[in-house]
């Protein structure tokens, strides 16, 4: 097992419906179905769908969802659903809608005919601790909630509201304009605060490529998913890691700065064993949303961090 596989196992939540890809539902569903069966499926996690587009999803996914009677025994599709902001009472209706969706998918007769998907996470936005507290009162026990919080404000109060609860923080690491991208210092602060509270996180936007790079079309630097997840794993292992040092990981532009070996990975004088990487991923650095699955995979291959498909061994 290679360190890259452990670092990036089930790390990518597929968001094909969203910009810049902004694919239609049928194409998004077809891509997810294909990639769920492909050689690189180990890196794929959930399909992200807005609750407002459930009818489209059900219609488009019906032919390709795994059926309970499938001889291959394929697991239900895991889904993460975007709901109304925590400040909006609509979130209650959205959560009720999710419960009905899951109940229908669990019905044996329905799943035999139409297939199965399972919503186990939701994503919403919050700007106050009170909004988080109130929203969590309505979130079912079987659902894990991620709260997107502003990157340009002190996150301590918001993250503290999630501590010791079945919830995680979400950071937007990019966007369609240069000013939608947080600074390395802001991302480092977010990670540090989440680590101090032992609150897991996910990231979204601008993470199509492994390492930090210039996005010429936007005229700004974008984060790399390797940078973010290696920084998070190092921080999980050593919570005394400074924000300055976290920033240094985040701004590395060379993949060669990260060493992937037979027992773990290393950056400068810091190193992580396989078990430490796996623990950090499970307990802290959960996933990132991307509207492309093929692009991150292709970049990893171009860097020599993944073998060609025919060379891979299914695990």
C-alpha positions as CSV (number, residue, x, y, z in Angstrom):
1,X,0.0,0.0,0.0
2,X,1.5,3.4,-1.1
3,X,1.3,6.4,1.2
4,X,-0.6,8.3,-1.5
5,X,-3.3,5.7,-1.4
6,X,-3.7,6.1,2.4
7,X,-3.6,9.9,2.3
8,X,-6.2,10.1,-0.5
9,X,-8.4,7.1,0.2
10,X,-12.1,8.2,-0.3
11,X,-11.0,11.8,-0.2
12,X,-12.9,13.3,-3.2
13,X,-16.6,14.2,-3.0
14,X,-17.8,14.5,-6.6
15,X,-19.5,17.9,-7.3
16,X,-20.0,17.7,-11.0
17,X,-23.2,19.8,-10.8
18,X,-21.3,22.8,-9.6
19,X,-19.1,25.4,-11.3
20,X,-16.8,25.6,-13.0
21,X,-17.9,22.2,-14.6
22,X,-21.6,22.8,-14.0
23,X,-22.6,19.5,-15.7
24,X,-26.2,18.5,-16.1
25,X,-27.6,15.9,-13.8
26,X,-27.5,13.0,-16.3
27,X,-23.9,13.6,-17.1
28,X,-23.0,14.0,-13.4
29,X,-24.7,10.7,-12.5
30,X,-23.2,8.9,-15.4
31,X,-19.7,10.1,-14.5
32,X,-20.2,9.0,-10.9
33,X,-21.5,5.6,-11.9
34,X,-18.5,5.1,-14.2
35,X,-15.9,6.2,-11.7
36,X,-17.5,4.1,-8.9
37,X,-16.5,1.0,-11.0
38,X,-13.2,2.3,-12.3
39,X,-9.7,1.5,-11.3
40,X,-9.4,4.8,-9.3
41,X,-12.6,4.3,-7.3
42,X,-10.6,4.1,-4.1
43,X,-10.2,7.9,-4.2
44,X,-13.9,8.6,-4.7
45,X,-16.2,9.3,-1.8
46,X,-19.7,10.8,-2.1
47,X,-21.8,12.4,-4.8
48,X,-22.9,15.9,-3.9
49,X,-26.4,16.9,-4.8
50,X,-28.5,19.9,-3.6
51,X,-31.7,18.9,-1.9
52,X,-33.7,21.0,-4.3
53,X,-32.6,18.7,-7.2
54,X,-33.8,15.4,-5.7
55,X,-36.4,14.8,-8.5
56,X,-33.8,15.3,-11.2
57,X,-31.4,13.0,-9.4
58,X,-34.0,10.2,-8.9
59,X,-34.9,10.3,-12.6
60,X,-31.4,10.4,-13.9
61,X,-29.9,7.8,-11.4
62,X,-32.7,5.2,-11.7
63,X,-31.0,3.2,-14.5
64,X,-27.6,3.1,-12.9
65,X,-28.1,3.0,-9.1
66,X,-27.0,-0.4,-7.6
67,X,-30.0,-2.7,-7.1
68,X,-30.3,-4.8,-4.0
69,X,-30.5,-7.9,-6.2
70,X,-27.2,-7.1,-8.0
71,X,-25.0,-10.2,-8.1
72,X,-22.0,-8.0,-7.6
73,X,-23.4,-6.7,-4.3
74,X,-22.4,-3.1,-5.0
75,X,-22.9,-0.8,-2.0
76,X,-25.5,2.0,-2.2
77,X,-24.2,5.2,-3.5
78,X,-23.0,7.5,-0.7
79,X,-24.3,11.0,-1.0
80,X,-23.8,14.4,0.6
81,X,-26.7,16.8,0.3
82,X,-26.6,20.6,0.3
83,X,-29.4,22.1,2.4
84,X,-30.6,25.6,3.2
85,X,-28.4,27.8,5.4
86,X,-28.6,27.1,9.1
87,X,-30.1,30.6,9.6
88,X,-33.1,29.6,7.4
89,X,-36.1,27.7,8.7
90,X,-36.2,25.9,5.4
91,X,-33.4,23.7,6.7
92,X,-36.0,21.8,8.8
93,X,-38.1,20.9,5.8
94,X,-34.9,20.0,3.9
95,X,-33.9,17.5,6.7
96,X,-37.4,16.0,6.7
97,X,-37.1,15.6,2.9
98,X,-33.8,13.8,3.4
99,X,-35.3,11.4,6.0
100,X,-38.1,10.5,3.5
101,X,-35.5,10.0,0.7
102,X,-33.5,7.6,2.9
103,X,-36.6,5.7,4.0
104,X,-37.7,5.2,0.4
105,X,-34.2,4.0,-0.6
106,X,-34.2,1.5,2.3
107,X,-37.5,0.0,1.2
108,X,-36.6,-3.4,-0.2
109,X,-39.2,-3.4,-3.0
110,X,-38.3,0.1,-4.1
111,X,-34.5,-0.6,-4.1
112,X,-35.0,-3.8,-6.1
113,X,-36.7,-1.9,-8.8
114,X,-34.9,1.5,-8.7
115,X,-31.6,1.0,-6.8
116,X,-30.2,2.5,-3.7
117,X,-28.4,5.6,-2.5
118,X,-27.8,6.7,1.0
119,X,-27.5,10.2,2.4
120,X,-25.2,10.2,5.4
121,X,-23.9,13.8,5.3
122,X,-25.3,17.2,4.8
123,X,-23.6,20.5,4.0
124,X,-25.0,23.9,5.1
125,X,-23.7,27.4,5.9
126,X,-23.5,29.1,9.3
127,X,-22.4,32.5,10.5
128,X,-23.1,32.2,14.3
129,X,-22.7,29.6,17.0
130,X,-26.4,29.9,17.7
131,X,-27.3,28.9,14.1
132,X,-25.1,25.8,14.5
133,X,-26.7,24.9,17.8
134,X,-30.2,25.3,16.5
135,X,-29.6,23.4,13.3
136,X,-28.1,20.4,15.1
137,X,-31.3,20.1,17.1
138,X,-33.0,18.9,13.9
139,X,-30.2,16.8,12.3
140,X,-31.0,13.1,12.5
141,X,-28.5,11.0,14.5
142,X,-27.5,9.0,11.4
143,X,-26.5,12.2,9.5
144,X,-23.2,14.0,9.8
145,X,-23.4,17.8,9.3
146,X,-20.7,20.0,7.8
147,X,-21.1,23.8,8.5
148,X,-19.4,26.1,6.0
149,X,-18.0,29.0,7.9
150,X,-16.5,32.3,6.7
151,X,-12.7,32.0,6.1
152,X,-12.1,35.7,6.6
153,X,-13.4,35.9,10.2
154,X,-12.1,34.4,13.5
155,X,-13.5,30.8,13.4
156,X,-13.0,30.0,17.0
157,X,-16.6,30.6,18.2
158,X,-18.1,28.7,15.3
159,X,-15.8,25.8,15.6
160,X,-16.2,25.6,19.3
161,X,-20.0,25.2,18.8
162,X,-19.3,22.0,16.9
163,X,-16.8,20.5,19.4
164,X,-17.8,17.1,20.8
165,X,-20.8,16.9,18.5
166,X,-21.5,14.9,15.3
167,X,-20.5,17.8,13.1
168,X,-17.6,19.2,11.1
169,X,-16.4,22.5,9.7
170,X,-16.2,23.3,6.0
171,X,-13.9,25.8,4.4
172,X,-14.2,27.2,0.9
173,X,-10.7,27.2,-0.5
174,X,-11.4,28.8,-3.8
175,X,-14.0,30.1,-6.2
176,X,-14.7,31.6,-9.6
177,X,-12.9,34.9,-8.8
178,X,-9.6,35.8,-7.3
179,X,-11.2,37.4,-4.2
180,X,-13.1,34.2,-3.5
181,X,-9.8,32.5,-2.5
182,X,-8.7,32.7,1.1
183,X,-5.1,33.5,2.0
184,X,-2.7,30.8,3.2
185,X,-2.8,32.4,6.6
186,X,-6.6,32.1,6.8
187,X,-6.5,28.4,5.8
188,X,-3.8,27.8,8.4
189,X,-5.8,29.5,11.1
190,X,-8.9,27.4,10.2
191,X,-6.9,24.2,10.4
192,X,-5.3,25.2,13.7
193,X,-8.6,26.1,15.3
194,X,-10.2,22.9,14.1
195,X,-7.3,20.8,15.4
196,X,-7.5,22.6,18.8
197,X,-11.2,21.7,19.1
198,X,-10.8,18.3,17.5
199,X,-13.4,19.2,15.0
200,X,-13.0,17.4,11.6
201,X,-13.3,19.4,8.4
202,X,-13.9,19.2,4.7
203,X,-12.8,21.7,2.0
204,X,-14.3,22.7,-1.3
205,X,-13.5,24.7,-4.4
206,X,-10.2,25.4,-6.2
207,X,-8.6,22.0,-5.3
208,X,-8.5,20.4,-8.7
209,X,-4.7,20.1,-8.7
210,X,-2.3,18.4,-6.3
211,X,0.0,21.3,-5.5
212,X,-0.3,25.1,-5.1
213,X,-0.1,26.8,-8.5
214,X,-1.0,29.9,-10.5
215,X,-4.5,29.9,-12.0
216,X,-3.7,32.1,-15.0
217,X,-7.4,32.5,-15.9
218,X,-8.1,34.0,-12.4
219,X,-4.8,35.7,-11.9
220,X,-4.3,34.2,-8.4
221,X,-2.6,31.3,-6.7
222,X,-4.8,28.2,-5.9
223,X,-4.3,25.6,-3.2
224,X,-3.4,22.0,-3.9
225,X,-5.2,19.2,-2.3
226,X,-1.9,17.5,-1.4
227,X,-0.8,20.6,0.5
228,X,-4.1,20.9,2.4
229,X,-4.3,17.3,3.4
230,X,-0.6,16.8,4.2
231,X,-0.7,20.0,6.3
232,X,-3.8,18.7,8.2
233,X,-2.3,15.3,8.8
234,X,1.0,16.8,10.1
235,X,-1.0,19.1,12.4
236,X,-3.2,16.2,13.7
237,X,0.0,14.3,14.7
238,X,1.5,17.4,16.4
239,X,-1.0,19.9,17.6
240,X,1.8,22.3,18.6
241,X,2.6,22.9,14.9
242,X,2.6,26.6,14.4
243,X,0.3,28.5,11.9
244,X,3.5,29.8,10.2
245,X,4.7,26.2,9.6
246,X,1.2,25.1,8.4
247,X,1.4,28.0,5.9
248,X,4.7,26.8,4.7
249,X,3.1,23.4,3.8
250,X,0.2,25.1,2.1
251,X,2.4,27.2,-0.2
252,X,4.7,24.4,-1.4
253,X,4.5,24.5,-5.2
254,X,6.7,21.4,-5.9
255,X,5.4,17.9,-5.4
256,X,9.0,16.8,-4.8
257,X,8.8,18.7,-1.4
258,X,6.6,15.8,-0.2
259,X,8.3,12.5,0.1
260,X,6.1,9.4,-0.2
261,X,8.0,6.3,1.0
262,X,7.4,2.6,1.8
263,X,6.4,3.4,5.4
264,X,4.8,6.8,5.2
265,X,5.3,10.4,4.0
266,X,7.6,13.2,4.9
267,X,7.9,17.0,4.5
268,X,11.2,18.6,5.6
269,X,11.9,17.2,9.0
270,X,8.4,16.0,9.7
271,X,7.3,12.5,8.9
272,X,4.1,10.4,9.2
273,X,3.7,6.7,9.4
274,X,0.9,4.9,7.5
275,X,-1.2,4.5,10.7
276,X,-0.8,8.2,11.6
277,X,-2.0,9.3,8.1
278,X,-5.0,7.0,8.4
279,X,-5.9,8.2,11.8
280,X,-5.7,11.9,10.7
281,X,-7.9,11.2,7.7
282,X,-10.5,9.3,9.8
283,X,-10.6,11.8,12.7
284,X,-9.8,15.1,11.2
285,X,-9.1,15.6,7.4
286,X,-12.2,14.1,5.9
287,X,-12.6,15.1,2.2
288,X,-12.7,17.8,-0.4
289,X,-15.4,18.6,-3.0
290,X,-14.3,18.8,-6.6
291,X,-16.3,19.2,-9.8
292,X,-13.7,17.0,-11.6
293,X,-12.6,13.5,-10.7
294,X,-10.4,12.8,-13.7
295,X,-8.3,16.0,-13.4
296,X,-6.9,15.2,-9.9
297,X,-6.2,11.6,-11.0
298,X,-4.5,12.7,-14.2
299,X,-2.3,15.2,-12.3
300,X,-1.2,12.6,-9.8
301,X,-0.2,10.2,-12.6
302,X,1.7,13.0,-14.4
303,X,3.6,13.6,-11.2
304,X,4.4,9.9,-10.9
305,X,2.5,9.5,-7.7
306,X,0.0,7.0,-9.2
307,X,0.8,4.2,-11.6
308,X,-1.0,3.8,-14.9
309,X,-4.3,2.0,-14.5
310,X,-3.1,-1.3,-15.9
311,X,-0.3,-1.3,-13.3
312,X,-2.6,-0.8,-10.3
313,X,-3.5,-3.7,-8.0
314,X,-7.1,-3.7,-6.8
315,X,-7.2,-3.6,-3.0
